[in-house]
Amino acid sequence: MGKKIVLAGGSGFLGKALADFLVTRGYEMIILTRGKPFNDGEIKYIQWDGFSLDDWAAELNGSYALVNFTGKSVNCIYTKANKEEIIKSRIDSVRVLKEAILNCSEPPQAFVQAGSLAIFGDTHEICDEDSQHGSGFSVKVCELWEQEFFKVVLPATRQVLLRIGFALGRDGGALEPLAKLARYNLGGTVGSGKQFISWLHIDDLNEMFLQSIENENYTGIYNATGPNPVSNKEFMLTLRKVLHKPWSPPAPAPLVWLGAYLLMRTEPSLALTGRRCIPKKLSEQNFRFQYTDLETSLSELLQKK
């Protein structure tokens, strides 16, 4: 049996993709879930509540690494209650996981935390890891999240935080609904179309997590995104090209607001804002991207859809 990796919040799109990938690399996977415990092939699911110490904490002792994706989805309307839960779910999980690590006699050698590029707000300026933060609720969430992660030093555990961009994957995430809209000739420019999308292929993201787990040179904060961000206009144009849909009507901002609130029950700013980020520190680590061209990435992901 391979080395054990504990994955908290691993039942979502990114967590499932990473768990399956790590299994192919020979790791034993333990996923902490709020659902009932069960075994799924080579992956074992163990119940936790995301905020209190319990029997699950024993899995960290002697494990090789811990990865945390836990947090309420931001794909919702930003009511007061939802905002509070978005923050609380992230802070509580980081706090209790670090508490569990400090109680280990054999702590994991790495703790890799999922973060977000939303910390840079809505900007057309090129952002690397040291760029100024933006403003607004999403920025506040990211700042509190990162502060909690680095607040307590783990003496025997290396800490890495990946600010994840717009991940393009096969079985979940935002690409699938966007492609569906495009197939129905509704894949036009969103809002002004000038907002940037800092995208990356799911295979590259999985490799970033693997390097963060295995490579002792990885420490601190990294922008987990591809090297070639594009505008929303360019992204949608490329998506339509791959799907052989040469034209779709644009979606003006007022229509996006209306559709987001009434039909999709989500926050319209998720589609109308963006950021132009680059992976400076990953480049300094000589990280090798498999996918740097958007059209190639979309073609690979959608060819069997």
Secondary structure, 3 states (H helix, E strand, C coil): CCCEEEEECCCCHHHHHHHHHHHHCCCEEEEEECCCCEEECCEEEEECCCCCCCHHHHHHCCCCEEEECCCCCCCCCCCHHHHHHHHHHHHHHHHHHHHHHHCCCCCCCEEEEEEEHHHHCCCCCEECCCCCCCCCHHHHHHHHHHHHHHHCCCCCCEEEEEEECEEECCCCCCHHHHHHHHHCCCCCCECCCCCEECEEEHHHHHHHHHHHHHCCCCCEEEEECCCCCEEHHHHHHHHHHHCCCCCCCCECHHHHHHHHHHHHCCCCHHHHCCCEECCHHHHHCCCCCCCCCHHHHHHHHHCCC
